[in-house]
Amino acid sequence: MNWIARIIMGLLGLGFLAALLFGLLCYIVFATLRWLLTGRKPQVVMVWQQFSELRKGARFGGQRGFGSAGPSGFESQRQDDIVDVEVREVVEDAPRLQPGRKS
């Protein structure tokens, strides 16, 4: 009876491993499609890139990674001009809708 229990437990373990691998495959397909459609990298890719940058900094003896942050605690990045509003002149005598009139 003991060998039957081992076979059953082994099959359950293999089934669990297959379910985990299938779930991982589904996540990879979903993350890749979302990356292609939205242009945002998956969080796993971002963490892996940060980890590899930390390893490179440690390998060459530099203080890259968390130690390279500026005095404010944020990494220095190139500042580009970002325009999110457009300026236009507001004229007081502009024609307006009459109150109570619905179009």
One Martini backbone bead per residue (centre of mass of N, CA, C, O) as a GRO file, in nm:
protein
  103
    1MET     BB    1   0.052   0.065  -0.015
    2ASN     BB    2   0.297   0.264  -0.015
    3TRP     BB    3   0.348   0.275  -0.328
    4ILE     BB    4   0.076   0.405  -0.400
    5ALA     BB    5   0.114   0.670  -0.245
    6ARG     BB    6   0.367   0.759  -0.400
    7ILE     BB    7   0.239   0.773  -0.677
    8ILE     BB    8   0.017   0.974  -0.608
    9MET     BB    9   0.204   1.200  -0.501
   10GLY     BB   10   0.369   1.226  -0.761
   11LEU     BB   11   0.129   1.305  -0.943
   12LEU     BB   12   0.047   1.554  -0.781
   13GLY     BB   13   0.317   1.701  -0.815
   14LEU     BB   14   0.312   1.708  -1.125
   15GLY     BB   15   0.044   1.861  -1.147
   16PHE     BB   16   0.137   2.113  -0.993
   17LEU     BB   17   0.375   2.181  -1.180
   18ALA     BB   18   0.205   2.207  -1.438
   19ALA     BB   19   0.024   2.438  -1.332
   20LEU     BB   20   0.252   2.642  -1.284
   21LEU     BB   21   0.362   2.647  -1.576
   22PHE     BB   22   0.095   2.733  -1.707
   23GLY     BB   23   0.065   2.999  -1.551
   24LEU     BB   24   0.331   3.122  -1.649
   25LEU     BB   25   0.262   3.116  -1.950
   26CYS     BB   26   0.012   3.296  -1.932
   27TYR     BB   27   0.158   3.544  -1.815
   28ILE     BB   28   0.360   3.587  -2.045
   29VAL     BB   29   0.151   3.634  -2.265
   30PHE     BB   30   0.000   3.868  -2.129
   31ALA     BB   31   0.247   4.060  -2.085
   32THR     BB   32   0.329   4.077  -2.383
   33LEU     BB   33   0.066   4.193  -2.496
   34ARG     BB   34   0.058   4.442  -2.311
   35TRP     BB   35   0.330   4.555  -2.407
   36LEU     BB   36   0.248   4.589  -2.708
   37LEU     BB   37  -0.011   4.771  -2.659
   38THR     BB   38   0.108   4.992  -2.431
   39GLY     BB   39   0.443   4.999  -2.371
   40ARG     BB   40   0.460   4.859  -2.098
   41LYS     BB   41   0.648   4.718  -1.884
   42PRO     BB   42   0.692   4.472  -1.696
   43GLN     BB   43   0.773   4.437  -1.367
   44VAL     BB   44   0.983   4.214  -1.403
   45VAL     BB   45   1.168   4.370  -1.597
   46MET     BB   46   1.229   4.612  -1.414
   47VAL     BB   47   1.358   4.455  -1.180
   48TRP     BB   48   1.579   4.316  -1.346
   49GLN     BB   49   1.721   4.577  -1.440
   50GLN     BB   50   1.789   4.685  -1.158
   51PHE     BB   51   1.953   4.439  -1.066
   52SER     BB   52   2.170   4.455  -1.292
   53GLU     BB   53   2.269   4.740  -1.216
   54LEU     BB   54   2.365   4.666  -0.932
   55ARG     BB   55   2.572   4.453  -1.022
   56LYS     BB   56   2.748   4.639  -1.198
   57GLY     BB   57   2.825   4.836  -0.969
   58ALA     BB   58   2.962   4.616  -0.789
   59ARG     BB   59   3.175   4.510  -0.995
   60PHE     BB   60   3.314   4.815  -1.047
   61GLY     BB   61   3.290   4.983  -0.759
   62GLY     BB   62   3.050   5.148  -0.777
   63GLN     BB   63   2.776   5.383  -0.685
   64ARG     BB   64   2.538   5.232  -0.799
   65GLY     BB   65   2.203   5.285  -0.771
   66PHE     BB   66   2.117   5.363  -0.457
   67GLY     BB   67   2.390   5.544  -0.415
   68SER     BB   68   2.330   5.757  -0.675
   69ALA     BB   69   2.163   5.942  -0.540
   70GLY     BB   70   2.064   6.225  -0.462
   71PRO     BB   71   1.981   6.443  -0.210
   72SER     BB   72   1.661   6.377  -0.260
   73GLY     BB   73   1.657   6.049  -0.357
   74PHE     BB   74   1.681   6.096  -0.661
   75GLU     BB   75   1.736   6.047  -0.972
   76SER     BB   76   1.903   6.178  -1.226
   77GLN     BB   77   1.735   6.347  -1.488
   78ARG     BB   78   1.624   6.441  -1.776
   79GLN     BB   79   1.487   6.753  -1.865
   80ASP     BB   80   1.184   6.807  -2.011
   81ASP     BB   81   0.946   6.954  -2.194
   82ILE     BB   82   0.617   6.981  -2.056
   83VAL     BB   83   0.298   6.991  -2.221
   84ASP     BB   84  -0.051   7.007  -2.087
   85VAL     BB   85  -0.113   7.301  -2.187
   86GLU     BB   86  -0.299   7.563  -2.347
   87VAL     BB   87  -0.270   7.886  -2.434
   88ARG     BB   88  -0.542   8.126  -2.392
   89GLU     BB   89  -0.746   8.381  -2.453
   90VAL     BB   90  -0.968   8.567  -2.251
   91VAL     BB   91  -1.278   8.696  -2.346
   92GLU     BB   92  -1.532   8.896  -2.228
   93ASP     BB   93  -1.696   8.944  -2.525
   94ALA     BB   94  -1.786   8.670  -2.567
   95PRO     BB   95  -1.992   8.457  -2.695
   96ARG     BB   96  -2.290   8.335  -2.540
   97LEU     BB   97  -2.514   8.166  -2.389
   98GLN     BB   98  -2.826   8.169  -2.305
   99PRO     BB   99  -3.010   8.167  -2.045
  100GLY     BB  100  -3.238   7.890  -2.086
  101ARG     BB  101  -3.097   7.793  -2.341
  102LYS     BB  102  -3.127   7.509  -2.549
  103SER     BB  103  -2.938   7.290  -2.787
   0.00000   0.00000   0.00000
